[in-house]
């Protein structure tokens, strides 16, 4: 699919999931000629629809919790989301059923959620409300202020460390929930629902670069972390080519990568290690 704008730069978007389609729309709205390529027979990515033996399986999303992000894309094209998409509220978002028949209905209604918490543990209503307030603070920083900000260097990340420490973002989801909620079933409900949403992002390899994936695999195995070293740099200052080695001592492994920057070369080397030697763990 190509959106044509005469005499404009050409952008290639690989993958037609939500991220790829959103990037294509934004580029097209800025005047680029856009080509989207997709290896499957239809767009969707994580929201792909599978059909087999007369049955249809919707891969997701189960619930869209931020429809305003979709509305922004339509507005960029001079349209309204409602012109093309019929968005309908779902209540509850999820129903969690325990083995003894006890049920928790997870919804977007604050009063209904307090009632559900009270049904399980009246003593945890106040703690749940504290947890919600903390979550809102983390959301305001992590999503509203930082979601669109590139972190090109460690100094960019260092600027936000004090605030993230103040918000205790170093805690696991379960650890944060447990600090405020005592009832074990409520902890499971809140932790599992939040973790599922986070994992859906973390598990998407498009959102995790090769260096991150490689480090996670090695940490999971209890092996030494990779060491990256610049082997050589060639070319003029504005057209440099970096050659980098990636060494994993516990595996006796050395691979090489190249790129127009040190970071790009390190990512290339990490991808090489994943592809050739750690494929079964990806």
C-alpha positions in Angstrom: 0.0 0.0 0.0 1.5 3.4 -1.0 0.1 6.8 -0.2 1.4 9.1 -2.9 2.4 12.7 -2.5 4.2 14.1 -5.6 7.8 15.4 -5.2 7.9 14.4 -1.5 10.3 12.2 0.4 9.5 8.5 0.5 9.1 6.6 3.8 9.1 2.8 4.2 7.2 1.3 7.1 7.9 -2.4 7.9 4.9 -4.1 9.6 1.3 -3.1 9.6 0.5 -3.5 13.3 -0.9 -0.6 15.3 2.5 0.9 15.6 3.3 0.6 11.9 -0.1 1.9 10.7 0.1 4.8 13.2 3.6 5.7 11.9 2.3 5.5 8.3 -0.6 7.8 9.1 1.6 10.4 10.8 4.2 10.3 8.0 1.5 10.7 5.4 -0.1 13.6 7.3 3.4 15.3 7.2 3.5 15.0 3.4 5.6 11.9 2.9 5.0 9.2 0.3 4.4 6.1 2.5 4.8 2.5 1.6 3.8 -0.1 4.2 5.1 -3.7 3.8 3.6 -6.7 5.7 4.7 -10.3 5.6 1.2 -11.6 6.5 -1.8 -11.6 4.2 -3.6 -8.8 6.1 -2.7 -5.9 8.5 -3.2 -6.0 12.2 0.0 -7.3 13.9 -1.0 -8.2 17.5 -4.6 -7.4 16.4 -4.5 -9.8 13.5 -7.6 -12.0 12.8 -7.0 -15.7 12.3 -9.4 -17.8 10.3 -9.4 -21.6 10.3 -12.0 -24.3 9.5 -14.8 -21.8 9.4 -13.9 -20.2 12.7 -12.7 -16.7 13.4 -10.2 -15.9 16.2 -9.6 -12.3 17.1 -6.0 -11.9 18.4 -6.8 -8.6 20.1 -6.9 -6.0 21.4 -9.4 -7.2 24.0 -10.1 -3.7 25.3 -8.9 -0.3 24.0 -8.2 1.7 27.1 -6.8 4.8 25.2 -9.2 5.5 22.3 -8.0 9.1 22.3 -4.7 7.9 20.6 -6.7 6.6 17.7 -8.8 9.7 17.6 -5.6 11.7 17.1 -4.7 9.7 14.0 -8.1 10.4 12.4 -7.8 14.1 13.2 -4.5 14.3 11.5 -6.3 13.2 8.3 -9.1 15.7 8.8 -11.6 13.1 10.0 -13.2 11.8 13.1 -12.8 8.3 14.5 -16.5 7.9 14.7 -16.8 8.4 10.9 -15.3 4.9 10.4 -15.2 3.0 13.7 -18.1 2.2 16.0 -16.5 2.2 19.5 -18.7 0.7 22.1 -18.2 0.6 25.9 -17.6 -2.8 27.5 -18.6 -3.5 31.1 -16.9 -5.2 32.7 -13.5 -5.1 31.0 -12.7 -8.5 32.5 -14.3 -11.0 34.8 -12.0 -13.0 37.0 -13.5 -16.2 38.4 -11.8 -18.1 41.2 -12.0 -21.9 41.7 -14.6 -21.6 44.5 -16.9 -19.4 42.3 -16.0 -16.0 43.7 -16.0 -13.4 40.9 -14.3 -10.1 40.5 -15.6 -7.7 37.8 -12.8 -5.4 36.6 -14.3 -2.2 35.0 -13.4 1.4 34.3 -16.0 2.7 36.8 -14.3 4.0 40.0 -17.3 3.4 42.3 -17.9 -0.1 40.9 -14.3 -1.0 41.4 -14.4 0.2 45.1 -17.5 -2.0 45.5 -15.7 -5.0 44.0 -12.7 -4.5 46.4 -15.1 -4.1 49.3 -16.8 -7.3 48.4 -13.5 -9.2 48.7 -12.0 -7.2 51.6 -13.6 -4.1 53.2 -10.3 -3.3 55.0 -8.5 -2.9 51.6 -10.6 -0.2 50.1 -8.5 2.6 51.5 -5.3 0.8 50.4 -6.7 0.2 46.9 -7.5 3.9 46.6 -3.9 4.8 47.6 -2.6 2.4 45.0 -4.8 4.1 42.3 -3.4 7.5 43.3 0.2 6.2 43.0 -0.6 4.6 39.7 -2.0 7.8 38.4 1.2 9.6 39.4 3.3 7.0 37.6 1.1 7.3 34.5 1.4 11.1 34.4 5.2 10.8 34.4 5.8 7.6 32.4 3.1 8.0 29.8 2.0 11.6 29.5 5.4 13.2 30.0 7.8 10.5 28.7 6.1 8.2 26.3 7.0 10.4 23.3 10.5 11.4 24.5 13.5 9.8 22.9 16.3 8.7 25.2 19.3 9.0 23.0 21.9 9.0 25.8 22.3 8.0 29.4 22.1 11.7 30.4 18.5 11.8 29.0 17.5 9.0 31.3 19.5 10.4 34.2 17.3 13.5 34.3 14.2 11.5 35.3 15.8 9.1 37.7 15.1 11.2 40.9 11.4 11.4 40.0 11.1 7.7 39.1 12.8 6.8 42.4 10.4 9.0 44.3 7.5 7.1 42.6 9.2 3.8 43.5 9.1 2.7 39.9 11.9 0.1 40.7 9.2 -2.0 42.4 7.6 -5.0 40.6 3.9 -4.7 39.9 3.2 -7.3 42.6 5.5 -5.4 45.0 3.7 -2.2 44.4 0.2 -3.7 44.8 1.2 -5.6 47.9 2.4 -2.4 49.6 -1.1 -1.1 49.6 -3.4 -4.2 49.4 -3.3 -7.1 52.0 -5.9 -9.5 50.6 -4.2 -12.2 48.5 -6.9 -12.5 46.0 -7.1 -8.8 45.4 -3.3 -8.8 45.0 -3.7 -11.5 42.3 -6.5 -9.7 40.5 -4.7 -6.3 40.3 -1.3 -7.7 39.7 -2.4 -10.1 36.9 -4.4 -7.5 35.1 -1.7 -4.9 35.2 1.1 -7.4 34.4 -0.8 -8.7 31.4 -1.0 -5.3 29.9 2.6 -4.6 30.6 3.7 -8.0 29.3 1.8 -7.4 26.1 4.2 -4.6 25.4 7.3 -6.1 26.8 6.8 -9.4 24.9 6.5 -7.5 21.6 10.0 -7.8 20.2 9.4 -4.7 18.1 9.5 -2.8 21.4 12.6 -4.5 22.7 15.9 -3.9 20.9 18.4 -6.8 20.4 20.7 -5.6 23.2 17.8 -5.7 25.7 16.6 -9.2 24.5 20.2 -10.5 24.7 20.8 -9.2 28.2 17.5 -10.7 29.4 18.3 -14.1 28.0 21.8 -14.1 29.6 20.5 -12.9 32.9 17.8 -15.6 32.9 20.5 -18.2 32.3 22.8 -16.8 35.0 25.5 -16.2 32.4 27.9 -13.2 32.1 26.6 -10.1 30.4 27.9 -9.1 27.0 30.8 -6.7 26.7 30.8 -4.3 23.7 34.0 -2.8 22.3 34.7 -0.6 19.3 37.0 -2.4 17.0 37.4 0.3 14.4 35.8 3.5 13.0 36.1 4.4 9.3 34.8 7.3 7.1 34.4 11.0 7.5 32.9 12.5 10.7 29.4 12.8 9.2 29.5 9.4 7.4 31.3 7.2 9.9 31.0 3.4 10.0 31.5 1.7 13.3 32.7 -1.9 13.8 31.9 -3.3 17.2 32.6 -6.7 18.9 30.2 -8.3 21.4 32.0 -10.7 23.8 30.1 -13.1 26.1 32.8 -14.7 28.3 30.7 -17.4 29.8 29.9 -18.7 26.3 33.4 -18.2 24.8 31.5 -16.2 22.2 32.7 -13.2 20.1 30.5 -11.7 17.3 30.8 -8.5 15.3 28.4 -5.8 14.2 28.5 -2.7 12.0 26.5 0.5 11.8 26.5 4.2 11.2 26.9 4.8 15.0 28.3 2.9 17.9 24.8 2.2 19.2 23.7 0.9 15.9 26.8 -1.3 15.6 26.2 -2.7 19.1 22.6 -3.5 18.2 23.8 -5.3 15.1 26.3 -7.4 17.1 23.6 -8.3 19.6 21.2 -9.3 16.9 24.0 -11.5 15.4 24.5 -13.2 18.8 20.7 -13.8 19.1 20.4 -15.1 15.5 23.4 -17.5 15.4 23.9 -18.7 18.9 20.8 -18.1 21.1 18.0 -18.7 18.6 16.4 -21.3 20.7 16.0 -18.9 23.6 14.4 -16.0 21.8 
